[in-house]
Amino acid sequence: MAQQLDTAKPSDFDVKAAERQTRVDHVKIEQINTLNKWITQIDAFVLFLNDTNSDSIQIQLHSAPCDSMFENIARSEKKRISRLAADLGTLGQNFKGYLASAND
């Protein structure tokens, strides 16, 4: 083993530029795909929290009958839900910005 190491040149251990670029491209593609998945999930959750369709949490809470548990939740949590949806929406938009810059 010692003889093999003694005969090896430093250039034998170098990664070729083409190989390095292929690895970098592969990692970038994987990260772009992951980021796309995150953006999709964030967008879906924002709609789940605060959308105009009847499945969103806000609509269900605001259409709840008086003196119900949902009405109590709506009264105390509507601002928090809206703020959370806005913050998540901003995060999704920021991720989209990173995605756009990665494609340049």
C-alpha positions in Angstrom: 0.0 0.0 0.0 2.8 2.4 0.8 4.3 1.8 -2.6 1.1 2.7 -4.3 0.8 6.0 -2.4 4.4 6.8 -3.2 3.9 6.4 -6.9 0.7 8.4 -7.1 1.0 11.9 -8.4 -1.1 14.8 -6.9 -2.9 15.1 -10.2 -4.2 11.5 -9.8 -6.4 12.7 -6.9 -7.7 15.8 -8.6 -11.3 15.9 -9.8 -11.5 16.8 -13.4 -13.3 20.1 -14.2 -16.0 18.3 -16.3 -16.7 15.8 -13.5 -16.9 18.6 -10.9 -19.4 20.5 -13.1 -21.5 17.5 -13.7 -21.7 16.9 -9.9 -22.5 20.6 -9.3 -25.2 20.5 -12.0 -26.8 17.3 -10.5 -26.9 18.9 -7.0 -28.4 22.1 -8.4 -31.1 20.1 -10.2 -31.9 18.2 -7.0 -32.1 21.4 -5.0 -34.4 23.1 -7.6 -36.7 20.1 -7.6 -36.8 20.1 -3.8 -37.5 23.9 -3.7 -40.3 23.4 -6.2 -41.9 20.9 -3.9 -41.6 23.2 -1.0 -43.2 26.1 -2.9 -46.1 23.9 -4.0 -46.7 22.7 -0.4 -46.5 26.2 1.0 -48.9 27.6 -1.6 -51.3 24.8 -0.9 -51.1 25.4 2.9 -51.7 29.1 2.5 -54.8 28.4 0.5 -55.9 25.9 3.2 -55.5 28.6 5.8 -56.9 31.6 4.1 -58.7 31.2 0.8 -62.2 32.2 -0.5 -63.2 28.5 -1.1 -65.3 26.8 1.5 -62.5 24.4 2.5 -60.2 27.0 4.0 -60.0 27.4 7.7 -60.9 31.1 7.7 -64.1 30.5 5.7 -65.2 27.6 7.9 -64.5 29.6 11.0 -66.3 32.7 9.8 -69.3 30.8 8.6 -69.7 29.0 12.0 -73.0 29.5 13.9 -73.1 31.8 16.8 -72.1 30.5 20.2 -70.1 27.6 18.7 -66.6 26.5 19.3 -65.6 27.6 15.7 -67.0 31.1 16.4 -64.9 31.4 19.5 -61.8 30.3 17.6 -62.6 32.8 14.8 -63.0 35.6 17.3 -59.6 34.9 19.0 -57.5 33.5 16.2 -58.5 35.1 12.9 -55.7 37.7 13.0 -53.1 35.0 13.8 -54.4 32.8 10.9 -54.2 35.7 8.5 -50.8 36.7 9.7 -49.5 33.2 9.4 -50.9 32.9 5.9 -49.3 36.2 4.9 -45.9 35.1 6.4 -46.0 31.8 4.6 -47.0 33.5 1.4 -44.0 35.8 1.7 -41.8 32.8 2.4 -43.1 31.1 -0.8 -42.5 34.2 -2.8 -38.9 34.5 -1.5 -38.4 30.8 -2.4 -39.7 31.6 -5.9 -37.1 34.4 -6.1 -34.3 32.0 -5.2 -35.6 29.6 -7.8 -35.7 32.3 -10.5 -32.1 33.3 -9.7 -31.0 29.7 -9.8 -32.3 29.4 -13.4 -30.1 32.3 -14.6 
